[in-house]
Amino acid sequence: MGQAIARAFAADGAKVVVAGREQQLKTLADQIKGPFQMLQDLIETMESGSSIINISSAAAIIGFENRMAYTGAKAGTEHVLREVANEYGCRGIRLNTIAPVLTETPLSADYHRTPGVVDAFVEEYPLGR
């Protein structure tokens, strides 16, 4: 039923991608479940002054076409991390997230091959690179 609804939206012009259930579950496991379980295992052993640095993606905020499972998972992970920072900041545990925009990976390969895309992003970077 979910795929039928997605196809109906797509037929009306919406950019909806019908990802397979296995890929959705893998993405969610990699991007939400993994960091969440790592935090559960690690946080109680940390002392005041400790720091957690998470690597995220600007996709959590701005989104990227045809990457709904990934961008949704990244956004969910960032929210979990904000909650951890809120809960454990009083214990002196710091949590920072680094969110690069267009890092060259297999997931972003299509963007890197499309003429002008990388240049458009670089123009917006404060350091221009």
C-alpha positions in Angstrom: 0.0 0.0 0.0 2.8 2.4 0.9 4.4 1.9 -2.6 1.1 2.5 -4.3 0.7 5.8 -2.4 4.3 6.8 -3.2 3.6 6.1 -6.9 0.4 8.1 -6.9 2.3 11.1 -5.4 5.1 10.6 -8.0 2.5 10.6 -10.8 1.3 13.9 -9.6 4.8 15.4 -9.9 6.1 14.8 -6.3 9.7 13.6 -6.1 9.0 10.5 -4.1 11.4 7.6 -4.2 10.1 4.1 -3.6 13.1 2.5 -1.7 13.0 -1.2 -0.9 12.2 -2.1 2.6 15.6 -3.8 3.1 17.5 -0.7 2.0 15.3 1.4 4.3 16.0 -0.8 7.3 19.7 -0.9 6.6 19.9 2.9 6.3 18.0 3.3 9.6 20.2 0.7 11.3 23.4 2.4 10.1 22.4 6.0 10.7 20.1 5.9 13.8 20.3 2.5 15.6 24.1 2.3 15.4 24.9 5.7 17.0 22.1 5.3 19.5 23.4 2.0 20.7 26.9 3.3 20.8 25.7 6.2 23.0 23.9 3.8 25.3 27.0 1.7 25.8 29.4 4.6 26.2 27.7 7.5 28.0 27.5 6.0 31.5 31.2 5.3 31.5 32.2 8.9 30.6 33.5 11.4 33.1 33.1 15.1 33.4 35.1 16.9 30.7 34.5 14.1 28.2 33.5 14.8 24.7 31.5 13.0 22.0 32.1 14.1 18.4 29.5 12.9 15.9 29.8 13.1 12.2 26.5 13.9 10.6 25.5 15.5 7.3 24.0 18.8 6.2 21.4 16.5 4.7 19.8 16.3 8.1 18.8 19.9 7.7 18.6 20.7 4.0 17.8 17.3 2.5 18.8 16.0 -0.8 16.7 14.7 -3.7 16.1 11.0 -3.7 17.7 10.4 -0.4 14.7 10.3 1.9 15.7 7.4 4.1 19.2 8.8 4.6 18.2 12.4 5.3 15.4 11.3 7.6 17.7 9.0 9.5 20.4 11.8 9.8 17.7 14.2 11.1 16.5 11.7 13.6 20.1 11.0 14.8 20.8 14.7 15.3 17.6 15.0 17.4 18.7 12.1 19.6 22.1 13.7 20.0 20.5 17.0 21.1 18.6 15.1 23.7 21.8 13.4 24.9 23.6 16.8 25.1 20.7 18.2 27.1 20.6 15.2 29.5 24.3 14.8 30.0 25.6 18.4 29.7 25.0 18.9 33.4 27.5 16.1 34.0 30.1 18.0 32.1 29.9 15.8 29.0 30.1 17.8 25.8 28.6 16.6 22.5 29.4 18.2 19.1 28.2 17.3 15.7 30.1 18.0 12.5 27.9 18.2 9.5 29.7 18.4 6.1 27.7 19.2 3.1 28.9 17.6 -0.1 31.5 15.0 0.8 32.5 12.7 -2.0 31.0 9.3 -1.2 29.2 6.6 -3.2 25.9 8.1 -2.0 26.8 11.5 -3.4 28.4 10.3 -6.7 25.5 11.4 -8.9 25.7 15.0 -7.5 29.5 15.1 -8.2 29.0 14.0 -11.8 26.3 16.6 -12.5 27.9 19.7 -14.0 27.7 22.8 -11.8 26.5 21.1 -8.6 29.8 21.1 -6.8 30.5 24.6 -7.9 27.2 25.8 -6.6 27.9 24.3 -3.2 31.4 25.7 -3.1 30.2 29.2 -3.7 28.2 29.0 -0.5 31.1 27.7 1.7 32.7 30.4 3.8 36.2 29.0 3.0 35.4 28.4 -0.7 36.4 24.8 -0.7 
